[in-house]
Amino acid sequence: MDASPDAAWEILTDTTYWPAWGPSVTGVDCADRVIRAGSRGRIETAFGMPLPFEITSCEDFRWTWDVANVSATGHRVEALDGGCCVVFEVPILATAYAPICQRALGEIERLAEG
């Protein structure tokens, strides 16, 4: 995408953006607006089910989390000439979630370049 790595990282780590780019997220309850390792909270899902989460790592333009005590997607920003690339790391047992991640990447690009 044509956005800077910092712009993409802000969108990925500021919980107020999550409902804007996450198709399965309708709300976030977290004491930390900007996540860090150890941040905990709850996401409201499009399926009407609140799920607890914990950020398990967050550094160097990469963060991972557990959702409902299950290892979930990793999120990474890589710098490129003139922009960046955002990558979701989807666990092998969650490959059915890949189309949702693809849609989320488009929303992140729209927000970061906006």
C-alpha positions as CSV (number, residue, x, y, z in Angstrom):
1,M,0.0,0.0,0.0
2,D,1.1,3.6,-0.5
3,A,0.8,4.5,3.2
4,S,3.7,4.8,5.6
5,P,4.5,1.9,8.0
6,D,3.7,4.3,10.9
7,A,0.3,5.1,9.5
8,A,-0.6,1.4,9.0
9,W,0.9,0.5,12.5
10,E,-1.3,3.2,14.1
11,I,-4.4,1.7,12.5
12,L,-3.5,-1.8,13.6
13,T,-2.6,-0.9,17.2
14,D,-5.2,1.8,18.1
15,T,-8.3,-0.2,19.3
16,T,-10.6,2.6,18.2
17,Y,-9.9,1.7,14.6
18,W,-10.5,-2.1,15.0
19,P,-14.3,-2.0,14.2
20,A,-13.5,0.1,11.1
21,W,-11.2,-2.5,9.6
22,G,-12.1,-5.8,11.3
23,P,-15.2,-7.2,9.6
24,S,-15.9,-9.5,12.6
25,V,-15.3,-6.8,15.2
26,T,-18.2,-4.4,16.1
27,G,-16.7,-3.0,19.3
28,V,-13.7,-3.1,21.7
29,D,-13.4,-2.7,25.4
30,C,-9.8,-2.2,26.4
31,A,-8.2,0.0,29.1
32,D,-5.3,0.6,26.6
33,R,-6.4,2.6,23.6
34,V,-3.1,1.7,21.9
35,I,-2.2,-1.9,22.6
36,R,1.0,-3.2,24.1
37,A,2.2,-6.6,25.2
38,G,-0.1,-7.6,28.1
39,S,-3.1,-5.5,27.0
40,R,-6.3,-7.3,27.8
41,G,-9.9,-6.5,26.9
42,R,-13.0,-7.8,25.1
43,I,-14.0,-7.6,21.5
44,E,-17.7,-7.5,20.5
45,T,-18.1,-9.7,17.5
46,A,-20.5,-9.4,14.5
47,F,-21.9,-12.7,15.7
48,G,-23.1,-11.1,18.9
49,M,-20.6,-12.9,21.1
50,P,-18.2,-10.9,23.3
51,L,-14.7,-12.6,23.4
52,P,-11.8,-11.8,25.8
53,F,-8.4,-11.1,24.3
54,E,-4.9,-10.6,25.4
55,I,-2.0,-9.1,23.4
56,T,0.8,-11.7,23.7
57,S,3.5,-9.7,22.0
58,C,3.7,-6.2,20.5
59,E,7.0,-4.8,19.2
60,D,8.9,-4.0,16.0
61,F,5.8,-3.5,13.9
62,R,4.4,-6.9,14.8
63,W,1.7,-8.0,17.4
64,T,0.0,-11.2,18.3
65,W,-2.9,-12.1,20.4
66,D,-4.9,-14.8,22.1
67,V,-8.7,-14.6,21.7
68,A,-10.8,-16.6,24.1
69,N,-7.5,-18.2,25.3
70,V,-6.7,-19.4,21.7
71,S,-3.7,-18.3,19.7
72,A,-5.1,-16.1,17.0
73,T,-3.8,-14.0,14.1
74,G,-0.5,-12.2,14.1
75,H,-0.3,-8.7,12.5
76,R,2.8,-7.3,10.9
77,V,3.8,-4.2,9.0
78,E,6.8,-4.3,6.6
79,A,8.4,-1.2,5.1
80,L,8.6,-1.1,1.3
81,D,9.9,1.6,-1.0
82,G,7.2,4.2,-1.1
83,G,4.9,2.5,1.3
84,C,4.4,-0.7,3.3
85,C,2.9,-4.1,3.3
86,V,0.5,-5.3,6.1
87,V,0.5,-9.1,6.7
88,F,-1.9,-11.2,8.8
89,E,-0.4,-14.4,10.1
90,V,-3.3,-16.9,10.2
91,P,-2.9,-20.1,12.2
92,I,-3.2,-23.3,10.0
93,L,-6.3,-24.4,11.9
94,A,-8.0,-21.0,11.1
95,T,-7.5,-20.9,7.4
96,A,-11.3,-20.5,6.9
97,Y,-10.7,-17.0,8.5
98,A,-8.5,-15.9,5.6
99,P,-11.3,-14.3,3.5
100,I,-12.2,-12.1,6.5
101,C,-8.5,-11.1,6.8
102,Q,-8.4,-10.3,3.1
103,R,-11.3,-7.9,3.5
104,A,-9.7,-6.4,6.6
105,L,-6.5,-5.7,4.6
106,G,-8.5,-3.7,2.1
107,E,-10.1,-1.7,4.9
108,I,-6.7,-1.0,6.5
109,E,-5.3,0.2,3.2
110,R,-8.3,2.5,2.7
111,L,-7.9,4.0,6.2
112,A,-4.1,4.3,6.0
113,E,-4.1,5.9,2.6
114,G,-7.2,8.1,3.4
